[in-house]
Amino acid sequence: MLTQNLEELEKRLGYSFHDGKLLRHAVTHSSFANENRLKRERNNERLEFLGDAVLEMISSEHLYRKNAQMPEGELTKLRAALVCEQALAQCAREMGLGRFLLLGKGEEVTGGRERDSILSDAFEAVIGAVYLDGGFTSAKEFVERTVLSDVENRTLFCDSKTILQEMIQSRHKGALSYRLLAEEGPEHSKCFTVCACLDEKELARGSGRTKKAAEQEAAYQSILLLRGDERE
């Protein structure tokens, strides 16, 4: 069953591993390794460390070449938004990475498959695994396809609350606030729904596993709404 699952994951990744053990390694969370008494190096933390460095190199080169007039400080800020935890977790969700993770029972029952930190770390571990298996060219192709294909929207989402605040201050009158509309689910797996408001008027809603994530989604949807209004 595990082999079949990894074959399906390869299809979602768009990359076939020569060494399938690397992919299994990339999806093995420390909680699973601990519960099954595997050696510490069998979890994905070392691969995540490597993948983080590979991702930084590839994204830095991409932004450098695409933004010839942008100064170093702005490039650094743009890269940070592009590879932030939330953005990488979203990349992981788009390929359904969470359902393939090997988690311990504790992480399983507390919603680990949807936790941003676990998903983003696993995504970076996959990058590290692709790099070891196929070299820099394969890793670059994977990152360009999954992370760098939509830089504007990925960076917008990660910094959406700040961007929305700046939009409100420069183009609109009124105060921006966030209002909690609903809090549902058991303690270990809650879903929050929040609306972003301009004064008392609702702009857009967002949902997430934390209030912060819900606010970020609400801000992102509000930005898209306001930009759409400005184009009309």
C-alpha positions in Angstrom: 0.0 0.0 0.0 2.8 2.4 0.9 4.5 1.8 -2.5 1.3 2.5 -4.3 0.8 5.7 -2.3 4.2 6.9 -3.1 3.7 6.1 -6.8 0.6 8.3 -6.7 2.5 11.0 -4.9 5.2 10.9 -7.7 2.5 11.6 -10.2 1.3 14.6 -8.2 4.8 15.9 -7.9 5.5 15.4 -11.6 8.8 13.7 -10.8 9.7 10.0 -10.8 12.4 9.0 -8.3 15.2 6.7 -9.2 15.6 6.0 -5.4 12.2 5.6 -3.9 13.6 5.6 -0.4 14.3 9.3 -0.7 10.7 10.1 -1.2 9.6 7.9 1.7 12.3 9.6 3.8 10.9 13.0 2.8 7.4 12.2 4.0 8.5 10.7 7.3 7.7 13.0 10.2 9.7 12.9 13.4 6.6 11.7 15.3 6.3 8.6 13.1 10.0 7.9 13.4 9.9 8.2 17.2 6.8 6.0 17.6 8.3 3.3 15.4 11.8 3.6 17.0 13.5 4.5 13.8 16.9 6.1 13.9 16.8 9.8 14.3 18.2 10.4 10.8 15.3 8.5 9.3 12.9 11.4 9.8 12.7 14.2 7.2 14.3 17.0 9.2 17.8 16.7 7.5 16.1 16.7 4.1 14.1 19.7 5.1 17.3 21.5 6.0 18.8 20.7 2.6 15.6 21.5 0.7 15.4 24.9 2.4 18.9 25.8 1.1 18.1 24.6 -2.4 14.9 26.5 -2.5 16.6 29.7 -1.3 19.2 29.4 -4.1 16.7 28.7 -6.8 14.2 31.4 -5.7 17.0 33.9 -5.3 18.3 33.4 -8.8 14.8 33.5 -10.2 13.9 36.8 -8.5 17.3 38.3 -9.4 16.9 37.6 -13.1 13.2 38.6 -13.2 13.6 41.9 -11.4 16.7 43.6 -12.8 16.0 47.0 -11.2 15.0 45.8 -7.8 17.4 46.6 -4.9 18.7 43.9 -2.6 16.4 44.9 0.3 13.3 44.5 -1.8 14.5 41.3 -3.3 15.1 39.9 0.2 11.6 40.9 1.3 10.0 39.4 -1.8 11.9 36.1 -1.4 10.8 35.9 2.3 7.2 36.3 1.3 7.5 33.8 -1.5 9.0 31.0 0.6 7.2 31.7 3.9 5.6 28.9 5.8 2.1 29.7 4.7 3.1 29.9 1.0 4.9 26.6 1.1 2.1 24.9 3.0 -0.3 26.1 0.2 2.0 24.5 -2.4 1.9 21.3 -0.4 -1.9 21.4 -0.2 -2.2 22.0 -4.0 -0.5 18.6 -4.6 -2.3 16.9 -1.7 1.0 16.2 0.1 -0.6 16.0 3.5 -2.4 12.7 2.9 0.9 11.0 2.1 2.7 12.0 5.2 3.8 9.3 7.7 2.8 10.7 11.1 2.7 9.5 14.6 -0.7 8.8 16.2 -0.5 12.0 18.3 0.1 14.2 15.3 -2.6 12.3 13.3 -5.4 12.9 15.8 -4.5 16.6 16.3 -4.7 17.5 12.7 -1.1 17.3 11.7 -1.8 16.6 8.1 -3.2 20.2 7.7 -0.8 22.0 10.0 1.2 24.7 8.1 4.5 23.9 9.8 4.4 20.2 9.1 3.3 20.7 5.5 5.9 23.4 4.7 8.7 21.3 6.2 7.6 18.3 4.3 7.5 20.3 1.1 11.1 21.5 1.6 12.1 17.9 2.4 10.6 16.8 -1.0 12.7 19.5 -2.7 15.8 18.1 -0.9 14.9 14.6 -2.0 14.4 15.7 -5.6 17.8 17.5 -5.5 19.6 14.4 -4.1 17.9 12.1 -6.6 18.0 14.1 -9.8 20.5 16.9 -9.2 20.1 20.7 -9.3 18.4 20.8 -12.7 15.6 18.5 -11.5 15.2 20.5 -8.3 15.0 23.7 -10.2 12.4 22.4 -12.6 10.3 21.2 -9.7 10.6 24.5 -7.8 9.8 26.6 -10.9 6.7 24.5 -11.6 5.4 24.4 -8.0 6.6 27.6 -6.3 7.7 30.1 -8.9 4.9 29.7 -11.5 2.7 32.3 -9.8 4.9 34.6 -7.8 2.5 37.5 -7.6 -0.3 35.5 -6.0 1.9 33.5 -3.7 3.6 36.6 -2.3 0.3 38.4 -2.1 -1.2 35.7 0.0 1.7 35.5 2.5 1.7 39.3 3.1 -2.0 39.9 2.5 -2.8 41.6 5.8 0.0 44.2 5.4 -0.9 44.8 1.7 -4.6 45.2 2.5 -3.8 47.7 5.3 -1.6 49.7 2.9 -4.4 49.6 0.3 -7.0 50.9 2.8 -4.7 53.7 4.0 -3.7 54.9 0.5 -7.0 54.5 -1.4 -9.9 54.4 1.0 -11.2 56.1 4.0 -12.1 54.1 7.1 -10.7 51.6 9.5 -9.8 48.0 8.7 -10.8 45.3 11.3 -11.3 41.6 11.5 -14.4 40.0 13.1 -14.6 36.4 14.2 -17.8 34.9 12.7 -17.6 31.2 13.7 -15.4 28.8 15.6 -16.3 25.1 14.9 -14.9 21.7 15.5 -13.1 19.9 18.3 -10.3 21.6 20.2 -7.5 19.8 18.2 -9.1 20.5 14.8 -10.9 23.8 14.9 -12.0 25.8 11.9 -12.3 29.6 12.3 -14.3 31.9 10.0 -13.4 35.6 9.9 -14.5 38.6 7.9 -12.4 41.6 7.0 -14.4 44.8 7.5 -13.9 48.4 6.3 -15.6 50.3 9.1 -18.7 48.2 9.5 -18.9 47.0 5.9 -17.9 43.4 5.3 -15.3 43.1 2.5 -14.7 39.3 2.4 -14.5 36.2 4.5 -11.8 33.6 5.1 -11.5 30.3 7.0 -8.5 28.6 8.5 -7.2 26.3 11.2 -6.2 29.3 13.3 -7.6 32.8 13.6 -4.5 34.2 12.0 -4.8 31.9 9.0 -8.5 32.9 8.6 -7.7 36.6 8.8 -5.0 36.1 6.2 -7.4 34.4 3.8 -10.0 37.1 4.4 -7.4 39.8 3.7 -6.4 38.0 0.5 -10.0 37.7 -0.7 -10.5 41.4 0.1 -7.5 42.5 -1.9 -8.8 40.5 -4.9 -12.2 42.2 -4.5 -10.8 45.7 -4.2 -8.5 45.2 -7.2 -11.4 43.9 -9.2 -13.5 47.0 -8.3 -10.6 49.3 -9.3 -10.4 47.7 -12.8 -14.1 48.2 -13.5 
